[in-house]
Amino acid sequence: MGAATGAQPAFPSSEAGIAASAAPQSADAFTVGGWMDNMPVGSLHRFVVWVIGIGLFFDMYEIFLVSSIGTALQSEYGINPHSTDFKFLLASAFIGMFVGSFLLGSIADRIGRRKAFLFTLVWYSFFSLAGAFSVNAGMLVACRVLTGIGVGAIYPVADSFLSEILPKERRGRLAAWAYTTSYVAVPLVGFLAVWLNPLHLGGVAGWRIILAIGSLGAVLVLFVQHKLPESPRWLLAQGRVQEAHAMLRRFAGSAGVNVSSITPEAKPHQHPMRLSERIALLRQAPYGKRYVMLTIFHMLQGFGYYGFGTLASTVVKSRGYDITGGTLFIALSFLGYPVGSLLSIPLLNWIERRTLVVASILSIAVFGLCFAYSNNSMLIVCFGILTTCASNVFSNAYHVYQSEIFPASVRSTAIGSTYSLSRFVSGVLPFILLPVLNQQGAGAMFGIIAAALLTVAITIRTLGPRTTRRSQDEINPV
């Protein structure tokens, strides 16, 4: 904890025992941040983790949807896979994600983590359903762009939410469970595509049913809107001290902790920060260097993560596999996403977050190159699974990491504005990488991806701070 918190009493080590314990026996108490950092995990923490995980499930479903149904759409609308129309179709959701991350990514700093999460979930569910009724490729592209706006905004919100409510000793592990829940969607949409792409059920094309399933996220809102709490750290950052204390006690009560007293903040916020004030804070040390690092990071990391997810089926098809066979290979490869996410849960506890991000992104580069040069179906699936597995160790690690390195008052703004760059780059990747794939082959395309990922690894190792098992006040002194 930072110096402002004073002497810090320790919680009992057993979460079972804490339920019956009273407040710490000390003349000094925790600040709001101190209580949240050191509190045992309670039922309300777990509820937020699972709600966010289910919400992000539909987010990941949307992101990987077009990659899985792309071949069926080529047949439905007669789109040439080398045409500009197909590139726009692949890029459409990412274009929307850029707009959503850039314009709405900071919405959680203005209206709160809870409201922003529910709003973005309803937004992209509505337009995903609208896309299922598309009458032509143009309408589908427009709906995918609008869907992407909501998808792009939700991850900065979710990252900020999880970082602020989870105790420091369990922050990485529990956040990884939320992300793991979301990544079950990736192989699911892949296997749904294998099953439904060739079918017409009652005159309805299978790909339309796949799109409609993506809209079910809005149903979640009906069940959680009155139960989902707000972040006490965000309330405090808005100067809403009494509400922050009440919400803190709600979290503490679910964990069996009695909050007898709360130490006032050393620098209390008197009013919500305006955008100009948030930008000014992001220019101050140490956040200026961190913001530059995250900007470079997000400009290039999409080459590996979304480059594979978006173009893998096109790479397989370029090898001469038919639509069903190629889609099956990709669906099997996508099994690596939830496996990698599960693997990240212990790794986030064992390995320093910054080191894990660097090691996993270099693994993506190596396995991606092996995938590119594989010459039989078994190797394609093997290295596809290894690539996607490494991708989700990387993804979980960096989502936890980026949410730890900025204070609550600017966290969503910092993540949203930089994360939008990854969505923009992912949107233009088909225009960059497809010509290379068509003219130079998969090896050259994955060589470009590997070079981008190496640059990311060097940048984060050079400029990124350590965060594992450190309190938010220690990581973010201002």
C-alpha positions in Angstrom: 0.0 0.0 0.0 1.1 3.6 -0.6 2.2 5.8 2.3 -1.2 7.6 2.4 -2.9 4.5 3.9 -1.0 4.6 7.1 -0.2 1.4 9.1 -2.0 -1.5 7.4 -3.6 -4.2 9.6 -3.5 -7.7 8.1 -6.5 -9.9 7.4 -6.6 -13.5 8.6 -5.1 -15.8 6.1 -8.1 -18.1 6.0 -11.2 -17.0 4.1 -13.3 -19.4 6.1 -12.2 -17.8 9.3 -12.7 -14.2 8.1 -16.4 -14.6 8.0 -16.6 -14.7 11.7 -14.0 -12.1 12.4 -14.6 -8.5 13.4 -12.8 -5.5 12.0 -8.9 -5.5 12.3 -7.8 -4.7 15.8 -5.7 -1.5 15.0 -5.9 2.1 15.7 -5.6 2.7 11.9 -8.1 1.4 9.3 -7.9 0.9 5.6 -8.8 3.5 3.0 -11.4 2.4 0.5 -8.7 1.1 -1.8 -6.9 -0.6 1.1 -10.1 -2.5 2.1 -10.8 -3.5 -1.5 -7.1 -4.6 -2.1 -6.9 -6.7 1.1 -10.5 -8.1 1.5 -11.1 -11.8 1.1 -13.1 -12.9 -1.9 -16.9 -12.9 -1.2 -20.0 -13.9 -3.1 -20.4 -10.4 -4.6 -16.9 -10.6 -6.1 -17.7 -13.9 -7.7 -21.0 -12.7 -9.0 -19.3 -9.8 -10.8 -16.7 -12.1 -12.2 -19.3 -14.5 -13.7 -21.5 -11.7 -15.0 -18.6 -10.1 -16.8 -17.4 -13.4 -18.0 -20.8 -14.2 -19.6 -21.1 -10.7 -21.1 -17.6 -11.1 -22.6 -18.6 -14.5 -23.9 -20.9 -12.8 -26.4 -18.2 -10.3 -27.1 -15.8 -13.0 -28.2 -18.6 -14.8 -30.1 -19.1 -11.6 -32.1 -15.3 -11.1 -32.8 -14.8 -14.5 -34.2 -18.1 -14.9 -35.9 -17.3 -13.6 -39.4 -14.1 -15.6 -39.5 -16.2 -18.8 -39.0 -19.1 -18.0 -41.3 -17.0 -16.1 -43.9 -16.9 -19.0 -46.4 -20.7 -19.4 -46.2 -21.2 -15.7 -46.8 -19.1 -15.9 -49.9 -21.5 -18.5 -51.3 -24.6 -16.6 -50.0 -23.8 -13.3 -51.6 -21.4 -14.5 -54.4 -18.4 -12.6 -52.9 -15.0 -13.2 -54.4 -12.6 -14.0 -51.5 -10.0 -11.7 -53.1 -12.4 -8.8 -53.6 -12.6 -5.6 -51.7 -16.1 -6.5 -50.6 -14.8 -9.6 -48.7 -12.1 -7.5 -47.1 -14.7 -5.0 -45.9 -16.8 -7.9 -44.6 -13.9 -9.2 -42.5 -12.9 -5.8 -41.4 -16.4 -4.4 -40.6 -16.7 -5.4 -37.0 -13.2 -4.2 -36.3 -13.9 -0.9 -37.8 -16.9 -0.6 -35.4 -14.7 -1.8 -32.5 -12.2 1.1 -33.2 -15.0 3.6 -33.1 -16.5 2.0 -30.0 -13.2 1.8 -28.1 -12.1 5.3 -29.1 -15.5 7.1 -28.5 -17.1 4.9 -25.9 -14.2 3.3 -24.2 -14.0 6.1 -21.7 -17.7 6.1 -21.0 -17.2 4.0 -17.9 -15.1 6.9 -16.4 -18.2 9.2 -16.9 -21.2 7.1 -16.1 -19.7 4.3 -14.1 -18.6 0.7 -14.7 -22.0 -0.9 -14.0 -24.1 1.3 -16.4 -21.4 1.2 -19.1 -21.2 -2.6 -19.0 -24.9 -3.1 -19.3 -25.3 -0.4 -22.0 -22.7 -1.8 -24.3 -24.0 -5.4 -23.9 -27.5 -4.3 -25.0 -26.0 -2.3 -27.9 -24.1 -5.0 -29.6 -26.8 -7.6 -28.9 -29.4 -5.5 -30.7 -27.3 -5.0 -33.8 -26.2 -8.6 -34.0 -29.8 -9.6 -34.2 -30.4 -7.0 -36.9 -27.5 -8.5 -38.9 -29.3 -11.8 -38.9 -32.0 -10.2 -41.0 -29.6 -8.6 -43.6 -31.0 -8.6 -47.1 -27.7 -8.0 -48.8 -24.0 -7.8 -48.1 -24.1 -4.0 -47.6 -26.7 -4.2 -44.8 -24.7 -7.0 -43.2 -21.5 -4.9 -43.2 -23.4 -1.9 -41.7 -24.8 -4.1 -38.9 -21.4 -5.6 -38.2 -19.9 -2.1 -37.9 -22.6 -1.1 -35.4 -22.3 -4.4 -33.5 -18.5 -3.7 -33.4 -19.1 -0.3 -31.7 -20.6 -2.0 -28.7 -18.1 -4.9 -28.7 -15.2 -2.4 -28.9 -16.4 -0.5 -25.8 -17.1 -3.4 -23.5 -13.6 -4.7 -22.9 -12.1 -1.5 -21.5 -15.2 -1.3 -19.2 -14.8 -5.0 -18.1 -11.0 -4.6 -17.5 -11.5 -1.5 -15.3 -14.4 -3.1 -13.4 -12.5 -6.3 -12.6 -9.3 -4.5 -11.6 -11.1 -2.2 -9.2 -13.2 -4.7 -7.3 -10.8 -7.7 -7.0 -8.3 -8.1 -4.0 -4.7 -7.8 -5.0 -3.8 -11.4 -4.2 -6.5 -12.9 -6.3 -6.9 -10.1 -9.0 -5.1 -12.0 -11.8 -6.6 -15.4 -11.1 -10.2 -14.3 -10.8 -10.0 -11.9 -13.8 -8.6 -14.8 -15.8 -11.7 -16.9 -14.8 -13.9 -14.2 -16.3 -11.9 -14.2 -19.5 -11.9 -18.0 -19.6 -15.7 -18.0 -19.5 -15.7 -15.7 -22.5 -13.3 -17.8 -24.6 -15.6 -20.8 -24.6 -17.5 -18.8 -27.2 -14.6 -19.1 -29.7 -14.7 -22.9 -30.4 -18.5 -22.8 -29.9 -19.0 -20.4 -32.8 -16.5 -22.5 -34.8 -18.4 -25.7 -34.3 -21.7 -24.0 -34.8 -20.4 -22.9 -38.2 -19.4 -26.4 -39.1 -22.9 -27.6 -38.3 -25.0 -24.7 -39.5 -23.1 -23.2 -42.4 -24.2 -25.9 -44.9 -27.8 -25.9 -43.7 -31.0 -24.1 -44.4 -33.5 -24.7 -41.6 -37.1 -23.8 -42.6 -35.7 -21.7 -45.4 -33.4 -19.8 -43.0 -29.7 -19.9 -43.8 -27.6 -21.4 -41.0 -25.3 -18.3 -40.8 -28.3 -16.2 -39.9 -29.1 -18.5 -36.9 -25.4 -18.1 -35.8 -25.8 -14.3 -35.9 -29.1 -14.4 -34.0 -27.5 -16.5 -31.2 -25.0 -13.7 -30.7 -27.8 -11.4 -29.6 -28.7 -13.4 -26.5 -26.4 -11.4 -24.4 -29.1 -8.8 -23.9 -31.1 -11.5 -21.9 -28.4 -11.4 -19.3 -29.2 -7.7 -18.6 -32.7 -8.6 -17.5 -31.4 -10.9 -14.7 -28.5 -8.8 -13.4 -29.3 -5.1 -13.9 -30.6 -4.7 -10.3 -28.0 -6.9 -8.6 -24.8 -5.7 -10.3 -22.8 -3.4 -8.0 -20.8 -0.3 -8.8 -17.1 0.0 -8.3 -16.3 1.7 -4.9 -13.1 3.0 -6.4 -15.0 4.7 -9.3 -17.5 6.2 -6.9 -14.7 7.6 -4.8 -13.0 9.0 -7.8 -16.2 10.9 -8.6 -16.3 12.5 -5.1 -19.3 10.3 -4.1 -17.7 9.3 -0.8 -20.8 8.1 1.0 -21.9 5.9 -1.9 -18.4 4.5 -2.1 -18.4 3.6 1.5 -21.8 2.0 1.2 -20.8 -0.1 -1.8 -17.5 -1.1 0.0 -19.6 -2.3 2.9 -21.7 -4.3 0.5 -18.6 -6.1 -0.9 -17.3 -6.6 2.7 -20.6 -8.0 3.9 -20.6 -10.6 1.2 -17.1 -11.6 2.3 -18.0 -11.7 6.0 -16.0 -8.6 6.9 -17.1 -5.9 9.3 -15.9 -2.5 8.1 -15.8 -0.5 11.4 -14.0 2.5 10.1 -12.5 3.9 6.8 -9.4 6.1 6.6 -10.1 9.2 4.5 -8.1 9.5 1.3 -5.0 11.6 1.3 -6.2 13.5 -1.8 -9.9 13.2 -2.0 -11.7 14.0 -5.3 -14.1 16.9 -4.9 -15.8 16.4 -8.3 -15.8 14.1 -11.3 -12.7 14.7 -13.5 -13.4 16.4 -16.9 -11.8 14.9 -20.0 -9.1 17.6 -20.0 -8.2 16.7 -16.5 -8.0 13.1 -17.3 -5.7 13.8 -20.3 -3.5 16.0 -18.1 -3.1 13.2 -15.5 -2.2 10.7 -18.2 0.7 13.1 -19.2 2.1 13.0 -15.7 4.9 10.6 -14.5 4.7 7.7 -14.4 1.6 7.5 -16.5 3.0 9.2 -19.6 5.5 6.5 -20.2 2.9 3.8 -19.5 0.5 5.4 -22.0 3.2 5.5 -24.7 3.9 1.8 -24.0 0.3 0.9 -24.2 -0.2 2.9 -27.5 2.7 1.0 -29.2 1.5 -2.2 -27.7 -2.0 -1.9 -29.1 -0.9 -0.7 -32.5 0.9 -4.0 -33.1 -0.5 -6.7 -30.8 -3.6 -7.2 -33.1 -1.3 -8.6 -35.8 -0.9 -11.7 -33.8 -4.1 -12.1 -31.9 -6.7 -11.0 -34.5 -4.5 -11.7 -37.5 -4.7 -15.4 -36.8 -8.3 -15.4 -35.7 -9.6 -13.4 -38.6 -7.5 -15.0 -41.4 -6.8 -18.5 -40.3 -9.8 -19.9 -42.3 -8.6 -18.1 -45.4 -5.1 -19.5 -45.0 -6.5 -23.0 -44.8 -8.8 -22.5 -47.8 -5.8 -21.2 -49.8 -4.3 -24.6 -49.3 -7.1 -26.2 -51.3 -9.3 -27.6 -48.4 -13.1 -27.4 -49.1 -15.4 -25.1 -47.0 -16.5 -27.8 -44.5 -13.0 -29.2 -44.1 -11.3 -25.8 -43.7 -14.0 -24.7 -41.2 -13.5 -27.9 -39.2 -9.7 -27.4 -39.0 -10.3 -23.9 -37.7 -12.9 -25.0 -35.2 -10.4 -27.6 -33.8 -7.7 -24.9 -33.7 -10.1 -22.6 -31.8 -10.2 -25.1 -29.0 -6.9 -23.6 -27.9 -8.6 -20.4 -26.9 -10.4 -21.7 -23.8 -7.5 -24.1 -23.1 -5.0 -21.2 -23.1 -7.3 -19.1 -21.0 -7.5 -21.9 -18.4 -3.7 -22.3 -18.5 -3.3 -18.6 -17.7 -5.1 -18.9 -14.4 -2.2 -20.5 -12.5 0.4 -18.7 -14.7 -0.9 -15.3 -13.6 -0.2 -16.2 -10.0 3.2 -17.9 -10.7 4.7 -15.5 -13.2 5.1 -11.7 -13.1 2.5 -10.3 -15.4 4.9 -8.3 -17.6 7.1 -11.4 -18.1 4.1 -13.5 -19.0 2.9 -11.0 -21.6 6.3 -11.0 -23.2 6.8 -14.8 -23.2 3.3 -15.5 -24.5 3.4 -13.1 -27.4 6.8 -14.5 -28.5 5.2 -17.9 -28.4 2.4 -16.7 -30.7 5.0 -15.6 -33.2 6.8 -19.0 -33.2 3.7 -21.2 -33.4 2.1 -18.9 -36.0 5.1 -19.4 -38.3 4.9 -23.2 -37.7 1.2 -23.0 -38.7 2.1 -21.1 -41.8 4.6 -23.8 -43.0 2.6 -26.8 -42.0 1.8 -29.1 -44.9 -0.7 -31.6 -43.6 -4.0 -31.4 -41.7 -2.6 -32.8 -38.4 0.1 -30.2 -38.2 -2.3 -27.4 -39.2 -4.6 -28.4 -36.3 -1.6 -28.9 -33.9 0.0 -25.6 -34.5 -3.3 -23.9 -34.8 -4.2 -25.1 -31.2 -0.8 -24.0 -29.9 -1.1 -20.6 -31.5 -4.6 -20.0 -30.1 -3.5 -21.4 -26.7 -0.6 -19.0 -26.5 -2.9 -16.2 -27.7 -5.2 -16.5 -24.7 -2.4 -16.8 -22.2 -1.2 -13.5 -23.7 -4.7 -12.0 -23.9 -5.6 -12.7 -20.3 -2.2 -11.5 -19.1 -2.3 -8.2 -20.9 -6.0 -7.5 -20.0 -5.2 -7.8 -16.3 -1.9 -5.9 -16.8 -3.2 -2.9 -18.6 -6.0 -2.4 -16.1 -3.5 -2.3 -13.2 -1.2 0.5 -14.4 -3.6 3.5 -14.3 -5.6 5.0 -11.4 -9.4 4.6 -11.3 -10.2 8.1 -12.3 -8.6 7.6 -15.8 -8.4 3.8 -16.1 -11.2 3.4 -18.6 -10.1 6.4 -20.6 -6.5 5.1 -20.9 -7.5 1.6 -21.8 -10.3 2.6 -24.2 -8.2 5.2 -26.2 -5.2 2.9 -26.7 -7.3 -0.3 -27.1 -9.1 1.4 -30.0 -5.8 1.3 -31.9 -5.7 -2.5 -31.8 -9.3 -2.6 -33.2 -8.4 -0.1 -36.0 -5.3 -2.1 -36.9 -7.3 -5.3 -36.8 -9.8 -3.7 -39.2 -7.2 -2.9 -41.8 -5.3 -6.2 -41.4 -7.2 -7.9 -44.2 -6.2 -5.1 -46.5 -2.5 -5.5 -45.4 -2.2 -9.2 -45.0 -4.5 -10.7 -47.6 -2.5 -9.3 -50.5 0.7 -10.7 -48.9 -1.1 -14.1 -48.5 -2.3 -14.1 -52.0 0.9 -13.0 -53.6 3.7 -14.3 -51.3 2.0 -17.1 -49.4 1.3 -17.8 -45.7 5.0 -17.8 -44.7 5.5 -14.2 -45.7 2.2 -13.2 -44.0 3.1 -14.8 -40.7 6.6 -13.4 -41.0 5.1 -9.9 -40.9 3.0 -10.9 -37.9 6.1 -12.2 -36.1 8.0 -9.0 -36.7 5.2 -7.0 -35.2 5.0 -9.2 -32.1 8.7 -9.0 -31.5 8.4 -5.2 -31.4 5.6 -5.5 -28.9 7.7 -7.8 -26.7 10.6 -5.4 -26.6 8.4 -2.3 -25.9 6.5 -3.8 -23.0 9.7 -5.3 -21.5 11.5 -1.9 -21.7 8.7 0.5 -20.6 6.2 -1.6 -18.6 6.2 -1.7 -14.7 5.8 -4.8 -12.5 2.4 -5.3 -11.0 1.9 -8.8 -9.6 0.7 -8.8 -6.0 1.2 -5.1 -5.7 -1.7 -2.9 -4.3 -3.4 -0.4 -6.6 -2.1 2.5 -4.5 1.5 1.2 -4.8 1.3 0.8 -8.6 -0.5 4.1 -9.1 0.9 6.7 -6.6 -1.0 9.7 -8.0 
